[in-house]
Amino acid sequence: MVRIVVFDLDLTLWDHADVSAMKPPFRLLDENTIIDSENDRLRLYPCVRNLLKKLKNNGYKLSIASWNITSTALKALEILKLIDFFDYIVIEPHPEKEKMMEKILNFFRDKGEIEEIYFVDDNFEMIRRVRGRYPFIKCILVGSDIESICDLDIV
């Protein structure tokens, strides 16, 4: 049985509204902060590393469904040393999260029966799209269902 948590990136795991608008190369300021070539800053929310570790330690598989430029978002994840937390990453330059979720579901179904799956996003429209196509997914809207990602408590 597989338990999965799927995260959005922008305004969900970090404070930047659109990592795709940033201009690489990125530079690491501290463990949780990067800046781009124009000094635009992106910072992980303070609890993110511990949250991801806790979920992994409790047997959850972690995934990303993000509407971004793939190379830019992956570079940010790489520099922040977050890549290894995730079992499957889908970052695509369109808002159709339900299509991204289909890829994620197919990937994990090959690993075993899905026991539970959560989708965490800050955008109501993305939640609506995923919930409409996959009513069995437990959707969590950051800023409404929870105040911030730091309030996520599914373990």
MIKOL-44586 format. One record per atom (N, C-alpha, C): residue number from 1; residue in three letters; atom name; x, y, z. Coordinates in steps of 0.2 Angstrom, whole numbers. Example, Ala and Ser with C-alpha at 12.3 -4.5 7.8 and 13.67 -1.06 7.14 Angstrom:
residues 2
num:1	residu:Ala	atome:N	x:66	y:-28	z:39
num:1	residu:Ala	atome:CA	x:62	y:-22	z:39
num:1	residu:Ala	atome:C	x:66	y:-16	z:39
num:2	residu:Ser	atome:N	x:64	y:-11	z:35
num:2	residu:Ser	atome:CA	x:68	y:-5	z:36
num:2	residu:Ser	atome:C	x:64	y:0	z:39
end
This chain:
residues 155
num:1	residu:Met	atome:N	x:4	y:-6	z:0
num:1	residu:Met	atome:CA	x:0	y:0	z:0
num:1	residu:Met	atome:C	x:4	y:6	z:0
num:2	residu:Val	atome:N	x:3	y:11	z:-4
num:2	residu:Val	atome:CA	x:7	y:17	z:-5
num:2	residu:Val	atome:C	x:3	y:23	z:-2
num:3	residu:Arg	atome:N	x:6	y:27	z:2
num:3	residu:Arg	atome:CA	x:3	y:33	z:4
num:3	residu:Arg	atome:C	x:7	y:39	z:1
num:4	residu:Ile	atome:N	x:4	y:44	z:-2
num:4	residu:Ile	atome:CA	x:7	y:49	z:-6
num:4	residu:Ile	atome:C	x:5	y:56	z:-4
num:5	residu:Val	atome:N	x:10	y:61	z:-4
num:5	residu:Val	atome:CA	x:8	y:68	z:-3
num:5	residu:Val	atome:C	x:11	y:71	z:-9
num:6	residu:Val	atome:N	x:7	y:75	z:-13
num:6	residu:Val	atome:CA	x:9	y:79	z:-19
num:6	residu:Val	atome:C	x:9	y:86	z:-17
num:7	residu:Phe	atome:N	x:14	y:89	z:-18
num:7	residu:Phe	atome:CA	x:15	y:97	z:-17
num:7	residu:Phe	atome:C	x:15	y:101	z:-23
num:8	residu:Asp	atome:N	x:12	y:107	z:-23
num:8	residu:Asp	atome:CA	x:14	y:112	z:-27
num:8	residu:Asp	atome:C	x:20	y:115	z:-25
num:9	residu:Leu	atome:N	x:23	y:120	z:-28
num:9	residu:Leu	atome:CA	x:29	y:123	z:-26
num:9	residu:Leu	atome:C	x:28	y:130	z:-24
num:10	residu:Asp	atome:N	x:26	y:135	z:-29
num:10	residu:Asp	atome:CA	x:25	y:142	z:-28
num:10	residu:Asp	atome:C	x:20	y:143	z:-23
num:11	residu:Leu	atome:N	x:22	y:147	z:-18
num:11	residu:Leu	atome:CA	x:18	y:149	z:-12
num:11	residu:Leu	atome:C	x:15	y:143	z:-8
num:12	residu:Thr	atome:N	x:18	y:137	z:-9
num:12	residu:Thr	atome:CA	x:16	y:131	z:-5
num:12	residu:Thr	atome:C	x:22	y:129	z:-1
num:13	residu:Leu	atome:N	x:27	y:127	z:-5
num:13	residu:Leu	atome:CA	x:33	y:125	z:-1
num:13	residu:Leu	atome:C	x:38	y:131	z:0
num:14	residu:Trp	atome:N	x:38	y:136	z:-5
num:14	residu:Trp	atome:CA	x:42	y:142	z:-4
num:14	residu:Trp	atome:C	x:38	y:148	z:-5
num:15	residu:Asp	atome:N	x:41	y:154	z:-3
num:15	residu:Asp	atome:CA	x:37	y:160	z:-3
num:15	residu:Asp	atome:C	x:37	y:164	z:-9
num:16	residu:His	atome:N	x:40	y:162	z:-14
num:16	residu:His	atome:CA	x:40	y:165	z:-21
num:16	residu:His	atome:C	x:34	y:163	z:-25
num:17	residu:Ala	atome:N	x:31	y:168	z:-28
num:17	residu:Ala	atome:CA	x:24	y:167	z:-32
num:17	residu:Ala	atome:C	x:25	y:164	z:-39
num:18	residu:Asp	atome:N	x:32	y:164	z:-41
num:18	residu:Asp	atome:CA	x:33	y:161	z:-48
num:18	residu:Asp	atome:C	x:40	y:160	z:-49
num:19	residu:Val	atome:N	x:43	y:154	z:-48
num:19	residu:Val	atome:CA	x:50	y:153	z:-49
num:19	residu:Val	atome:C	x:52	y:154	z:-56
num:20	residu:Ser	atome:N	x:47	y:152	z:-60
num:20	residu:Ser	atome:CA	x:48	y:153	z:-68
num:20	residu:Ser	atome:C	x:50	y:160	z:-70
num:21	residu:Ala	atome:N	x:48	y:165	z:-66
num:21	residu:Ala	atome:CA	x:50	y:172	z:-67
num:21	residu:Ala	atome:C	x:57	y:174	z:-65
num:22	residu:Met	atome:N	x:60	y:169	z:-61
num:22	residu:Met	atome:CA	x:67	y:171	z:-59
num:22	residu:Met	atome:C	x:72	y:169	z:-64
num:23	residu:Lys	atome:N	x:78	y:173	z:-64
num:23	residu:Lys	atome:CA	x:83	y:172	z:-69
num:23	residu:Lys	atome:C	x:89	y:169	z:-67
num:24	residu:Pro	atome:N	x:90	y:162	z:-68
num:24	residu:Pro	atome:CA	x:96	y:159	z:-66
num:24	residu:Pro	atome:C	x:102	y:163	z:-70
num:25	residu:Pro	atome:N	x:108	y:161	z:-67
num:25	residu:Pro	atome:CA	x:110	y:156	z:-62
num:25	residu:Pro	atome:C	x:107	y:159	z:-55
num:26	residu:Phe	atome:N	x:106	y:153	z:-51
num:26	residu:Phe	atome:CA	x:104	y:155	z:-44
num:26	residu:Phe	atome:C	x:110	y:154	z:-39
num:27	residu:Arg	atome:N	x:110	y:158	z:-34
num:27	residu:Arg	atome:CA	x:115	y:157	z:-29
num:27	residu:Arg	atome:C	x:112	y:156	z:-22
num:28	residu:Leu	atome:N	x:115	y:151	z:-18
num:28	residu:Leu	atome:CA	x:112	y:149	z:-12
num:28	residu:Leu	atome:C	x:114	y:155	z:-7
num:29	residu:Leu	atome:N	x:110	y:158	z:-3
num:29	residu:Leu	atome:CA	x:111	y:163	z:2
num:29	residu:Leu	atome:C	x:112	y:159	z:9
num:30	residu:Asp	atome:N	x:108	y:155	z:10
num:30	residu:Asp	atome:CA	x:108	y:150	z:16
num:30	residu:Asp	atome:C	x:104	y:144	z:14
num:31	residu:Glu	atome:N	x:104	y:139	z:19
num:31	residu:Glu	atome:CA	x:101	y:133	z:18
num:31	residu:Glu	atome:C	x:94	y:133	z:14
num:32	residu:Asn	atome:N	x:90	y:138	z:16
num:32	residu:Asn	atome:CA	x:83	y:139	z:14
num:32	residu:Asn	atome:C	x:82	y:145	z:9
num:33	residu:Thr	atome:N	x:87	y:148	z:7
num:33	residu:Thr	atome:CA	x:86	y:154	z:3
num:33	residu:Thr	atome:C	x:91	y:154	z:-4
num:34	residu:Ile	atome:N	x:88	y:156	z:-9
num:34	residu:Ile	atome:CA	x:92	y:157	z:-15
num:34	residu:Ile	atome:C	x:90	y:164	z:-18
num:35	residu:Ile	atome:N	x:95	y:167	z:-22
num:35	residu:Ile	atome:CA	x:93	y:173	z:-26
num:35	residu:Ile	atome:C	x:95	y:171	z:-33
num:36	residu:Asp	atome:N	x:92	y:175	z:-38
num:36	residu:Asp	atome:CA	x:94	y:174	z:-45
num:36	residu:Asp	atome:C	x:99	y:180	z:-47
num:37	residu:Ser	atome:N	x:100	y:180	z:-53
num:37	residu:Ser	atome:CA	x:105	y:185	z:-56
num:37	residu:Ser	atome:C	x:103	y:192	z:-55
num:38	residu:Glu	atome:N	x:96	y:193	z:-54
num:38	residu:Glu	atome:CA	x:94	y:200	z:-53
num:38	residu:Glu	atome:C	x:92	y:201	z:-45
num:39	residu:Asn	atome:N	x:95	y:197	z:-41
num:39	residu:Asn	atome:CA	x:94	y:198	z:-34
num:39	residu:Asn	atome:C	x:86	y:196	z:-32
num:40	residu:Asp	atome:N	x:82	y:193	z:-36
num:40	residu:Asp	atome:CA	x:76	y:191	z:-34
num:40	residu:Asp	atome:C	x:77	y:185	z:-29
num:41	residu:Arg	atome:N	x:73	y:185	z:-23
num:41	residu:Arg	atome:CA	x:74	y:180	z:-18
num:41	residu:Arg	atome:C	x:69	y:175	z:-17
num:42	residu:Leu	atome:N	x:70	y:169	z:-16
num:42	residu:Leu	atome:CA	x:66	y:164	z:-15
num:42	residu:Leu	atome:C	x:68	y:160	z:-8
num:43	residu:Arg	atome:N	x:63	y:160	z:-4
num:43	residu:Arg	atome:CA	x:64	y:156	z:3
num:43	residu:Arg	atome:C	x:59	y:151	z:4
num:44	residu:Leu	atome:N	x:62	y:145	z:6
num:44	residu:Leu	atome:CA	x:58	y:140	z:8
num:44	residu:Leu	atome:C	x:54	y:142	z:15
num:45	residu:Tyr	atome:N	x:48	y:140	z:16
num:45	residu:Tyr	atome:CA	x:45	y:141	z:22
num:45	residu:Tyr	atome:C	x:49	y:137	z:27
num:46	residu:Pro	atome:N	x:49	y:140	z:33
num:46	residu:Pro	atome:CA	x:54	y:137	z:38
num:46	residu:Pro	atome:C	x:53	y:130	z:40
num:47	residu:Cys	atome:N	x:47	y:127	z:40
num:47	residu:Cys	atome:CA	x:46	y:120	z:42
num:47	residu:Cys	atome:C	x:47	y:115	z:36
num:48	residu:Val	atome:N	x:48	y:117	z:30
num:48	residu:Val	atome:CA	x:47	y:113	z:24
num:48	residu:Val	atome:C	x:52	y:107	z:25
num:49	residu:Arg	atome:N	x:58	y:108	z:27
num:49	residu:Arg	atome:CA	x:63	y:102	z:27
num:49	residu:Arg	atome:C	x:61	y:97	z:32
num:50	residu:Asn	atome:N	x:59	y:100	z:38
num:50	residu:Asn	atome:CA	x:57	y:95	z:43
num:50	residu:Asn	atome:C	x:51	y:91	z:42
num:51	residu:Leu	atome:N	x:46	y:95	z:38
num:51	residu:Leu	atome:CA	x:40	y:92	z:36
num:51	residu:Leu	atome:C	x:41	y:86	z:31
num:52	residu:Leu	atome:N	x:45	y:87	z:26
num:52	residu:Leu	atome:CA	x:47	y:82	z:21
num:52	residu:Leu	atome:C	x:50	y:76	z:24
num:53	residu:Lys	atome:N	x:55	y:78	z:29
num:53	residu:Lys	atome:CA	x:59	y:72	z:33
num:53	residu:Lys	atome:C	x:54	y:68	z:37
num:54	residu:Lys	atome:N	x:49	y:71	z:40
num:54	residu:Lys	atome:CA	x:44	y:68	z:44
num:54	residu:Lys	atome:C	x:40	y:63	z:40
num:55	residu:Leu	atome:N	x:37	y:66	z:34
num:55	residu:Leu	atome:CA	x:33	y:62	z:30
num:55	residu:Leu	atome:C	x:37	y:56	z:27
num:56	residu:Lys	atome:N	x:43	y:57	z:25
num:56	residu:Lys	atome:CA	x:47	y:52	z:22
num:56	residu:Lys	atome:C	x:48	y:46	z:28
num:57	residu:Asn	atome:N	x:50	y:49	z:34
num:57	residu:Asn	atome:CA	x:51	y:44	z:39
num:57	residu:Asn	atome:C	x:45	y:40	z:41
num:58	residu:Asn	atome:N	x:39	y:43	z:40
num:58	residu:Asn	atome:CA	x:33	y:39	z:41
num:58	residu:Asn	atome:C	x:30	y:35	z:35
num:59	residu:Gly	atome:N	x:35	y:34	z:30
num:59	residu:Gly	atome:CA	x:33	y:30	z:25
num:59	residu:Gly	atome:C	x:29	y:33	z:19
num:60	residu:Tyr	atome:N	x:28	y:40	z:19
num:60	residu:Tyr	atome:CA	x:25	y:43	z:13
num:60	residu:Tyr	atome:C	x:29	y:44	z:7
num:61	residu:Lys	atome:N	x:27	y:43	z:1
num:61	residu:Lys	atome:CA	x:30	y:44	z:-5
num:61	residu:Lys	atome:C	x:28	y:52	z:-6
num:62	residu:Leu	atome:N	x:33	y:55	z:-9
num:62	residu:Leu	atome:CA	x:32	y:62	z:-10
num:62	residu:Leu	atome:C	x:33	y:64	z:-17
num:63	residu:Ser	atome:N	x:29	y:69	z:-20
num:63	residu:Ser	atome:CA	x:29	y:70	z:-27
num:63	residu:Ser	atome:C	x:27	y:78	z:-27
num:64	residu:Ile	atome:N	x:29	y:80	z:-33
num:64	residu:Ile	atome:CA	x:27	y:87	z:-35
num:64	residu:Ile	atome:C	x:23	y:88	z:-41
num:65	residu:Ala	atome:N	x:18	y:92	z:-41
num:65	residu:Ala	atome:CA	x:14	y:94	z:-47
num:65	residu:Ala	atome:C	x:14	y:102	z:-47
num:66	residu:Ser	atome:N	x:18	y:104	z:-52
num:66	residu:Ser	atome:CA	x:19	y:111	z:-52
num:66	residu:Ser	atome:C	x:19	y:114	z:-59
num:67	residu:Trp	atome:N	x:15	y:120	z:-59
num:67	residu:Trp	atome:CA	x:15	y:124	z:-66
num:67	residu:Trp	atome:C	x:20	y:129	z:-66
num:68	residu:Asn	atome:N	x:26	y:127	z:-69
num:68	residu:Asn	atome:CA	x:32	y:131	z:-70
num:68	residu:Asn	atome:C	x:36	y:129	z:-76
num:69	residu:Ile	atome:N	x:41	y:132	z:-77
num:69	residu:Ile	atome:CA	x:46	y:130	z:-82
num:69	residu:Ile	atome:C	x:50	y:125	z:-79
num:70	residu:Thr	atome:N	x:50	y:119	z:-82
num:70	residu:Thr	atome:CA	x:53	y:113	z:-79
num:70	residu:Thr	atome:C	x:61	y:115	z:-76
num:71	residu:Ser	atome:N	x:65	y:117	z:-81
num:71	residu:Ser	atome:CA	x:72	y:118	z:-79
num:71	residu:Ser	atome:C	x:73	y:123	z:-74
num:72	residu:Thr	atome:N	x:69	y:128	z:-74
num:72	residu:Thr	atome:CA	x:70	y:133	z:-68
num:72	residu:Thr	atome:C	x:68	y:131	z:-62
num:73	residu:Ala	atome:N	x:62	y:127	z:-61
num:73	residu:Ala	atome:CA	x:60	y:125	z:-55
num:73	residu:Ala	atome:C	x:65	y:119	z:-52
num:74	residu:Leu	atome:N	x:67	y:115	z:-57
num:74	residu:Leu	atome:CA	x:71	y:109	z:-55
num:74	residu:Leu	atome:C	x:78	y:112	z:-52
num:75	residu:Lys	atome:N	x:80	y:117	z:-55
num:75	residu:Lys	atome:CA	x:87	y:120	z:-53
num:75	residu:Lys	atome:C	x:86	y:123	z:-46
num:76	residu:Ala	atome:N	x:80	y:126	z:-45
num:76	residu:Ala	atome:CA	x:79	y:129	z:-38
num:76	residu:Ala	atome:C	x:79	y:123	z:-33
num:77	residu:Leu	atome:N	x:75	y:118	z:-35
num:77	residu:Leu	atome:CA	x:75	y:112	z:-30
num:77	residu:Leu	atome:C	x:82	y:109	z:-29
num:78	residu:Glu	atome:N	x:86	y:109	z:-34
num:78	residu:Glu	atome:CA	x:93	y:106	z:-34
num:78	residu:Glu	atome:C	x:97	y:110	z:-29
num:79	residu:Ile	atome:N	x:97	y:116	z:-30
num:79	residu:Ile	atome:CA	x:101	y:121	z:-26
num:79	residu:Ile	atome:C	x:99	y:121	z:-19
num:80	residu:Leu	atome:N	x:93	y:120	z:-18
num:80	residu:Leu	atome:CA	x:90	y:120	z:-11
num:80	residu:Leu	atome:C	x:91	y:113	z:-8
num:81	residu:Lys	atome:N	x:94	y:108	z:-12
num:81	residu:Lys	atome:CA	x:95	y:101	z:-10
num:81	residu:Lys	atome:C	x:88	y:98	z:-7
num:82	residu:Leu	atome:N	x:83	y:99	z:-12
num:82	residu:Leu	atome:CA	x:77	y:96	z:-10
num:82	residu:Leu	atome:C	x:75	y:90	z:-15
num:83	residu:Ile	atome:N	x:78	y:89	z:-20
num:83	residu:Ile	atome:CA	x:77	y:84	z:-25
num:83	residu:Ile	atome:C	x:76	y:77	z:-22
num:84	residu:Asp	atome:N	x:81	y:75	z:-18
num:84	residu:Asp	atome:CA	x:81	y:69	z:-15
num:84	residu:Asp	atome:C	x:75	y:67	z:-11
num:85	residu:Phe	atome:N	x:71	y:72	z:-9
num:85	residu:Phe	atome:CA	x:65	y:70	z:-5
num:85	residu:Phe	atome:C	x:60	y:67	z:-9
num:86	residu:Phe	atome:N	x:60	y:69	z:-15
num:86	residu:Phe	atome:CA	x:54	y:67	z:-20
num:86	residu:Phe	atome:C	x:55	y:61	z:-24
num:87	residu:Asp	atome:N	x:50	y:57	z:-24
num:87	residu:Asp	atome:CA	x:50	y:51	z:-27
num:87	residu:Asp	atome:C	x:48	y:52	z:-35
num:88	residu:Tyr	atome:N	x:44	y:57	z:-36
num:88	residu:Tyr	atome:CA	x:42	y:58	z:-43
num:88	residu:Tyr	atome:C	x:40	y:65	z:-44
num:89	residu:Ile	atome:N	x:43	y:68	z:-49
num:89	residu:Ile	atome:CA	x:42	y:76	z:-50
num:89	residu:Ile	atome:C	x:39	y:77	z:-57
num:90	residu:Val	atome:N	x:33	y:81	z:-57
num:90	residu:Val	atome:CA	x:30	y:83	z:-63
num:90	residu:Val	atome:C	x:30	y:91	z:-63
num:91	residu:Ile	atome:N	x:34	y:94	z:-67
num:91	residu:Ile	atome:CA	x:34	y:101	z:-67
num:91	residu:Ile	atome:C	x:33	y:103	z:-75
num:92	residu:Glu	atome:N	x:27	y:106	z:-76
num:92	residu:Glu	atome:CA	x:25	y:107	z:-83
num:92	residu:Glu	atome:C	x:23	y:114	z:-84
num:93	residu:Pro	atome:N	x:24	y:117	z:-90
num:93	residu:Pro	atome:CA	x:22	y:124	z:-91
num:93	residu:Pro	atome:C	x:15	y:125	z:-93
num:94	residu:His	atome:N	x:10	y:122	z:-89
num:94	residu:His	atome:CA	x:3	y:123	z:-90
num:94	residu:His	atome:C	x:-1	y:122	z:-84
num:95	residu:Pro	atome:N	x:-7	y:125	z:-83
num:95	residu:Pro	atome:CA	x:-10	y:124	z:-77
num:95	residu:Pro	atome:C	x:-15	y:118	z:-76
num:96	residu:Glu	atome:N	x:-14	y:113	z:-80
num:96	residu:Glu	atome:CA	x:-18	y:107	z:-80
num:96	residu:Glu	atome:C	x:-16	y:102	z:-75
num:97	residu:Lys	atome:N	x:-16	y:104	z:-68
num:97	residu:Lys	atome:CA	x:-14	y:100	z:-63
num:97	residu:Lys	atome:C	x:-17	y:93	z:-63
num:98	residu:Glu	atome:N	x:-23	y:92	z:-66
num:98	residu:Glu	atome:CA	x:-27	y:86	z:-66
num:98	residu:Glu	atome:C	x:-23	y:81	z:-71
num:99	residu:Lys	atome:N	x:-20	y:84	z:-76
num:99	residu:Lys	atome:CA	x:-16	y:80	z:-81
num:99	residu:Lys	atome:C	x:-9	y:78	z:-77
num:100	residu:Met	atome:N	x:-6	y:82	z:-73
num:100	residu:Met	atome:CA	x:0	y:81	z:-70
num:100	residu:Met	atome:C	x:-2	y:75	z:-65
num:101	residu:Met	atome:N	x:-7	y:76	z:-61
num:101	residu:Met	atome:CA	x:-9	y:71	z:-56
num:101	residu:Met	atome:C	x:-10	y:64	z:-60
num:102	residu:Glu	atome:N	x:-13	y:64	z:-66
num:102	residu:Glu	atome:CA	x:-14	y:57	z:-69
num:102	residu:Glu	atome:C	x:-7	y:54	z:-70
num:103	residu:Lys	atome:N	x:-2	y:58	z:-72
num:103	residu:Lys	atome:CA	x:5	y:55	z:-72
num:103	residu:Lys	atome:C	x:8	y:52	z:-66
num:104	residu:Ile	atome:N	x:6	y:56	z:-60
num:104	residu:Ile	atome:CA	x:8	y:54	z:-54
num:104	residu:Ile	atome:C	x:5	y:48	z:-52
num:105	residu:Leu	atome:N	x:-2	y:48	z:-53
num:105	residu:Leu	atome:CA	x:-6	y:42	z:-51
num:105	residu:Leu	atome:C	x:-3	y:36	z:-55
num:106	residu:Asn	atome:N	x:-2	y:36	z:-61
num:106	residu:Asn	atome:CA	x:1	y:31	z:-65
num:106	residu:Asn	atome:C	x:7	y:28	z:-63
num:107	residu:Phe	atome:N	x:12	y:33	z:-61
num:107	residu:Phe	atome:CA	x:18	y:31	z:-58
num:107	residu:Phe	atome:C	x:18	y:27	z:-52
num:108	residu:Phe	atome:N	x:14	y:29	z:-47
num:108	residu:Phe	atome:CA	x:13	y:26	z:-41
num:108	residu:Phe	atome:C	x:9	y:20	z:-41
num:109	residu:Arg	atome:N	x:4	y:19	z:-46
num:109	residu:Arg	atome:CA	x:0	y:13	z:-46
num:109	residu:Arg	atome:C	x:5	y:7	z:-48
num:110	residu:Asp	atome:N	x:10	y:9	z:-52
num:110	residu:Asp	atome:CA	x:15	y:4	z:-54
num:110	residu:Asp	atome:C	x:19	y:1	z:-48
num:111	residu:Lys	atome:N	x:19	y:5	z:-42
num:111	residu:Lys	atome:CA	x:23	y:3	z:-36
num:111	residu:Lys	atome:C	x:18	y:-1	z:-31
num:112	residu:Gly	atome:N	x:12	y:-1	z:-32
num:112	residu:Gly	atome:CA	x:7	y:-4	z:-28
num:112	residu:Gly	atome:C	x:1	y:0	z:-27
num:113	residu:Glu	atome:N	x:-4	y:-3	z:-23
num:113	residu:Glu	atome:CA	x:-10	y:0	z:-23
num:113	residu:Glu	atome:C	x:-10	y:6	z:-19
num:114	residu:Ile	atome:N	x:-13	y:11	z:-21
num:114	residu:Ile	atome:CA	x:-13	y:18	z:-17
num:114	residu:Ile	atome:C	x:-18	y:18	z:-11
num:115	residu:Glu	atome:N	x:-15	y:18	z:-5
num:115	residu:Glu	atome:CA	x:-19	y:18	z:1
num:115	residu:Glu	atome:C	x:-23	y:25	z:2
num:116	residu:Glu	atome:N	x:-19	y:30	z:1
num:116	residu:Glu	atome:CA	x:-21	y:37	z:2
num:116	residu:Glu	atome:C	x:-17	y:42	z:-2
num:117	residu:Ile	atome:N	x:-19	y:47	z:-4
num:117	residu:Ile	atome:CA	x:-16	y:52	z:-8
num:117	residu:Ile	atome:C	x:-18	y:59	z:-6
num:118	residu:Tyr	atome:N	x:-14	y:64	z:-4
num:118	residu:Tyr	atome:CA	x:-15	y:71	z:-3
num:118	residu:Tyr	atome:C	x:-12	y:75	z:-8
num:119	residu:Phe	atome:N	x:-16	y:81	z:-10
num:119	residu:Phe	atome:CA	x:-13	y:86	z:-14
num:119	residu:Phe	atome:C	x:-14	y:92	z:-11
num:120	residu:Val	atome:N	x:-8	y:96	z:-10
num:120	residu:Val	atome:CA	x:-7	y:102	z:-6
num:120	residu:Val	atome:C	x:-5	y:107	z:-11
num:121	residu:Asp	atome:N	x:-10	y:113	z:-12
num:121	residu:Asp	atome:CA	x:-9	y:118	z:-17
num:121	residu:Asp	atome:C	x:-12	y:125	z:-14
num:122	residu:Asp	atome:N	x:-9	y:130	z:-16
num:122	residu:Asp	atome:CA	x:-11	y:137	z:-13
num:122	residu:Asp	atome:C	x:-17	y:140	z:-18
num:123	residu:Asn	atome:N	x:-18	y:136	z:-24
num:123	residu:Asn	atome:CA	x:-22	y:139	z:-29
num:123	residu:Asn	atome:C	x:-29	y:136	z:-29
num:124	residu:Phe	atome:N	x:-35	y:139	z:-27
num:124	residu:Phe	atome:CA	x:-41	y:136	z:-27
num:124	residu:Phe	atome:C	x:-43	y:132	z:-34
num:125	residu:Glu	atome:N	x:-41	y:136	z:-39
num:125	residu:Glu	atome:CA	x:-43	y:133	z:-46
num:125	residu:Glu	atome:C	x:-39	y:126	z:-47
num:126	residu:Met	atome:N	x:-33	y:126	z:-45
num:126	residu:Met	atome:CA	x:-29	y:119	z:-46
num:126	residu:Met	atome:C	x:-33	y:114	z:-41
num:127	residu:Ile	atome:N	x:-35	y:116	z:-35
num:127	residu:Ile	atome:CA	x:-38	y:111	z:-31
num:127	residu:Ile	atome:C	x:-45	y:109	z:-34
num:128	residu:Arg	atome:N	x:-48	y:114	z:-37
num:128	residu:Arg	atome:CA	x:-55	y:112	z:-40
num:128	residu:Arg	atome:C	x:-54	y:107	z:-46
num:129	residu:Arg	atome:N	x:-49	y:108	z:-50
num:129	residu:Arg	atome:CA	x:-48	y:104	z:-56
num:129	residu:Arg	atome:C	x:-46	y:97	z:-54
num:130	residu:Val	atome:N	x:-41	y:96	z:-49
num:130	residu:Val	atome:CA	x:-39	y:90	z:-47
num:130	residu:Val	atome:C	x:-45	y:86	z:-43
num:131	residu:Arg	atome:N	x:-49	y:90	z:-39
num:131	residu:Arg	atome:CA	x:-54	y:87	z:-35
num:131	residu:Arg	atome:C	x:-60	y:85	z:-40
num:132	residu:Gly	atome:N	x:-61	y:89	z:-45
num:132	residu:Gly	atome:CA	x:-66	y:87	z:-50
num:132	residu:Gly	atome:C	x:-65	y:81	z:-54
num:133	residu:Arg	atome:N	x:-58	y:79	z:-55
num:133	residu:Arg	atome:CA	x:-57	y:73	z:-59
num:133	residu:Arg	atome:C	x:-55	y:67	z:-55
num:134	residu:Tyr	atome:N	x:-53	y:69	z:-49
num:134	residu:Tyr	atome:CA	x:-51	y:63	z:-44
num:134	residu:Tyr	atome:C	x:-54	y:64	z:-37
num:135	residu:Pro	atome:N	x:-60	y:63	z:-36
num:135	residu:Pro	atome:CA	x:-63	y:65	z:-30
num:135	residu:Pro	atome:C	x:-60	y:61	z:-24
num:136	residu:Phe	atome:N	x:-57	y:55	z:-25
num:136	residu:Phe	atome:CA	x:-54	y:52	z:-20
num:136	residu:Phe	atome:C	x:-47	y:55	z:-17
num:137	residu:Ile	atome:N	x:-45	y:60	z:-21
num:137	residu:Ile	atome:CA	x:-39	y:63	z:-18
num:137	residu:Ile	atome:C	x:-41	y:68	z:-13
num:138	residu:Lys	atome:N	x:-37	y:68	z:-7
num:138	residu:Lys	atome:CA	x:-38	y:73	z:-2
num:138	residu:Lys	atome:C	x:-35	y:79	z:-3
num:139	residu:Cys	atome:N	x:-38	y:84	z:-5
num:139	residu:Cys	atome:CA	x:-35	y:91	z:-7
num:139	residu:Cys	atome:C	x:-35	y:95	z:-1
num:140	residu:Ile	atome:N	x:-30	y:99	z:-1
num:140	residu:Ile	atome:CA	x:-29	y:103	z:5
num:140	residu:Ile	atome:C	x:-27	y:110	z:2
num:141	residu:Leu	atome:N	x:-31	y:115	z:3
num:141	residu:Leu	atome:CA	x:-29	y:122	z:0
num:141	residu:Leu	atome:C	x:-26	y:126	z:6
num:142	residu:Val	atome:N	x:-19	y:128	z:4
num:142	residu:Val	atome:CA	x:-15	y:132	z:9
num:142	residu:Val	atome:C	x:-18	y:139	z:9
num:143	residu:Gly	atome:N	x:-19	y:142	z:15
num:143	residu:Gly	atome:CA	x:-22	y:148	z:15
num:143	residu:Gly	atome:C	x:-30	y:148	z:17
num:144	residu:Ser	atome:N	x:-33	y:142	z:16
num:144	residu:Ser	atome:CA	x:-40	y:141	z:18
num:144	residu:Ser	atome:C	x:-40	y:135	z:23
num:145	residu:Asp	atome:N	x:-39	y:129	z:20
num:145	residu:Asp	atome:CA	x:-39	y:123	z:24
num:145	residu:Asp	atome:C	x:-34	y:123	z:30
num:146	residu:Ile	atome:N	x:-28	y:125	z:28
num:146	residu:Ile	atome:CA	x:-23	y:126	z:33
num:146	residu:Ile	atome:C	x:-20	y:133	z:32
num:147	residu:Glu	atome:N	x:-18	y:136	z:37
num:147	residu:Glu	atome:CA	x:-15	y:143	z:36
num:147	residu:Glu	atome:C	x:-9	y:143	z:32
num:148	residu:Ser	atome:N	x:-4	y:139	z:33
num:148	residu:Ser	atome:CA	x:2	y:138	z:29
num:148	residu:Ser	atome:C	x:4	y:131	z:29
num:149	residu:Ile	atome:N	x:9	y:129	z:25
num:149	residu:Ile	atome:CA	x:12	y:123	z:25
num:149	residu:Ile	atome:C	x:14	y:120	z:31
num:150	residu:Cys	atome:N	x:16	y:124	z:36
num:150	residu:Cys	atome:CA	x:18	y:123	z:42
num:150	residu:Cys	atome:C	x:13	y:120	z:47
num:151	residu:Asp	atome:N	x:6	y:121	z:45
num:151	residu:Asp	atome:CA	x:1	y:118	z:48
num:151	residu:Asp	atome:C	x:-1	y:111	z:46
num:152	residu:Leu	atome:N	x:2	y:109	z:41
num:152	residu:Leu	atome:CA	x:0	y:102	z:38
num:152	residu:Leu	atome:C	x:2	y:97	z:43
num:153	residu:Asp	atome:N	x:-3	y:93	z:45
num:153	residu:Asp	atome:CA	x:-2	y:87	z:50
num:153	residu:Asp	atome:C	x:-6	y:81	z:47
num:154	residu:Ile	atome:N	x:-3	y:77	z:43
num:154	residu:Ile	atome:CA	x:-7	y:71	z:41
num:154	residu:Ile	atome:C	x:-4	y:65	z:43
num:155	residu:Val	atome:N	x:2	y:65	z:47
num:155	residu:Val	atome:CA	x:5	y:59	z:50
num:155	residu:Val	atome:C	x:1	y:57	z:56
end
